[in-house]
Amino acid sequence: MSFGSKAAERISNKVVLITGASAGIGAATAKEIAVTANGNIKLILTARRKDKLQDLADELTQQFPDIKVLTVALDVSKLETIRPFVEALPQEFADIDVLVNNAGLALGRDPVGSILDEDITTMFQTNVLGLITLTQAVLPIMKAKDSGDIINLGSIAGRDPYPGGGIYCPTKASVKSFSHVLRKELISTKIRIIEIDPGNVETEFSNVRFKGDLEKAKAVYAGTEPLYAEDIAEFIVFAITRKQKTVMAETLVFSTNQASATHLYREE
């Protein structure tokens, strides 16, 4: 049997929940999963922008008429909405097999001492507390059947902190530490904890970080050949389509012109 058919066999008919699915890595992951499963998949797509989610769902159903897609407006920074969301899932989507904790953001590059309080709160609420709260809500579902995959999107920033990342870097370090704890606590189960740490990836990320300043956002990638959302999606799908006993525990993903968070080769 070929690699492709093996991957399809291992993911087909599963229920996959993806946060931050309206664009970037989340949307690319939904598409890659749908293609790998040949449409034999149930996707729960969440993000703040319901219209973008619906556009993605329409695209997927046009390509795969039999695919099942549920779109739900969810802001993971609003912690009180997370458990009610999971508890209210329709029966067809309630038995979650794969959780992709993708929602996350950076705000600003201000040095410590001048970071806005609201930016600190939003980054921790979204990147850390939202991820933990959703994982806690979904984990009992996976424990009940002793199987499942939890994919946490970390970052090179969680391994290699840099000036101007005084809050974002600690939030991603928290994701790494939480992933380690989960992996150790679940050692007697068949639930896999997979952490993917991207380097320089060109998505809406920098637009959000610089609060709509497109010139600053473009400067992040100037002279480089960055990765794109589809590149990270391929790693996520590869990880969740391995044999159940195989865990891609941590994966650091760079483009060929990057060697650390701040070491990038830029063409003049």
Secondary structure, 3 states (H helix, E strand, C coil): CCHHHHHHHHHCCCEEEECCCCCHHHHHHHHHHHHHCCCCCEEEEEECCHHHHHHHHHHHHHHCCCCEEEEEECCCCCHHHHHHHHHCCCHHHHCCCEEEECCCCCCCCCCCCCCCHHHHHHHHHHHHHHHHHHHHHHHHHHHHHCCEEEEEECCHHHCCCCCCCCCHHHHHHHHHHHHHHHHHHCCCCCEEEEEEEECCEECCHHHHHCCCCHHHHHHHHCCCCCEEHHHHHHHHHHHHCCCCCCCCCEEEECCCCECCCCCECCCC
